[in-house]
Amino acid sequence: MKAIKIKSMLCAVLCLSACGNGRQPFDATGSFEADEVTVSSEAAGRILSFDVTEGRQVAAGERLGAIDSVQLHLSKLQLLQNIASVKSSRPDIRTQIATLKEQIARQQAEHARVLKLLDAGAATQKQSDDILSAIAVLERQLAAQQSALQNSAASIDAQSAALEIQLAQIEDRLSKCVISSPVAGVVLARYTAAGELSAVGKPLFRVADLRRIFLRAYLSSGQLARVRLGQEVRVFADSGGDNRREYRGVVSWISEKSEFTPKNILTDNDRENLAYAVKIAVENDGYIRIGMYGEIRIAE
């Protein structure tokens, strides 16, 4: 009983101290963090340029450096020559079958003339049959030549398509020789420099978007009942001393699992031991830093 009274007195003293300092009680505390991205190399080779410095503001997709791509460029030129050579050997079907079509047309015209002579008794049936036979032979030759030319053209088109795929692969590898940031943000750390050799997967730099920062805090199960996704809360950034700034925050994430769960929850005190992580999204005005201490206050 005596211990309970002492504990109550200590709580009262702490509350009075907080009011004396001009600070209202807060519901939870935590530290600020951001979504950090570690940019790694997608190509192997010597880094020719690397214009990255810590603290620099970079835009998404901005070119920040390049990895040696001479050999890839030469391979691309060779493929372009091969593609041009293959395409030049593609047969012109219309031109190559034009002669046979002209011969068939002449034979058909001759057959029409013979039919008129046959009606007048100036030609024989054999002359007509011979011309029809010649037309049939020419048509079979035309069909065979068209089939052969179409097969040849299809084969060349397939070779050209395969080379085009190889060219696309080379161009993809060339694009990966360009070092850029996938997101807009501030460079937090640099891990390499121009002149060094790079390998696929080697970390180059780390970047984070500090325009939208998150306060990671922990709430008890009792406090969690007063919080929902999208809810607005008051956030205070504390940089030490009396340097506190207030911001509008929005609950953007609530953990589905507690950080600590007793095996058998029997009392209210055990339930209070359940701590759930939450993230509060805050629009940064430039004064909030990663790792800075923060507090949140949940509106009733």
C-alpha positions, 0 to 999 in steps of 0.5 A: 500500500505504501509503495502504491502511494509513493508511485502515485506521488512520483507520477504527480511530480512528473506531471507538475514538472511537465506543466512547469516546463510548458510541455503538455503530456504526449501519448507516444514518442519515437524517432523520425525515419525516411524511406531510404533507397540504396542504389546499386550498380547494374553493370560491371566496369570502370566508373567514368564519372560519378557526380554524387555528393552527400547532401545533394538534392537529386531528381528521379531519373537524373543522370549522375554518372556513367560506367565504361560501355565502349565494348557494348557500344562496339557490339551494338554497331556490329549488330546494326551492320549485321541487321542491315546485311540480312535485310538487304538479302531479303528477296523482292517477291513482286519484282522476281515474279513479275516476269512469269506473270507477264508470260502468263498474261501474253499466253492468255492474250494469245489464247484469246486470239486463237479462240477467235481464229478457231471460231473463224476456222483459221486455227486448230483445236491443238493450237488452243490446247497447247496454249492452255498447257503452256499457261498451266505450266507457267502458273505452276512455276509461278506458285512454286517461285512464290512459295520459295521466295516467301519461305526465304523472306520468312527465314530472313525476317526471323534472322532479322528479328533475332538480331533485333532482340540481341540489339535490344539486349545490348541497348538495355545493358547500355542503359544500365551503364548510366547511373541515376537515382530512381527517386527524388531525394537527398543523398545520404551516403556515397560508397564509391568514386569515379575511377573505381571498378564497379560490379553488378550489385555493388552499392553506389549511394543511398538516397531518401526522399526527405520531403515526406518523413515518418515518425515511428512510435509505439502505442499500447493496446489501450491507445491503439483503440483511439487510432485508425489509418488516415487519422490526423495527429499532432506531431512535435519534433524535438531537436533538444532544449526548447527547440520543438516544432509542431506539425500535422501528421497522418497515421499511415501504417499500423503494425498488425502484430504487437512487439511484445505479447505475454503468453497468457493475458490475464490482467489489464497490466498485461494488456498494457504491455502490448506495444504496436508500432505505428508510422505517422507521415509528416510533411517536412519543412526542412527542419526535421532530420532522420533520427530526430526525437519526436512526440505525438498527441492523439486528439480525443 
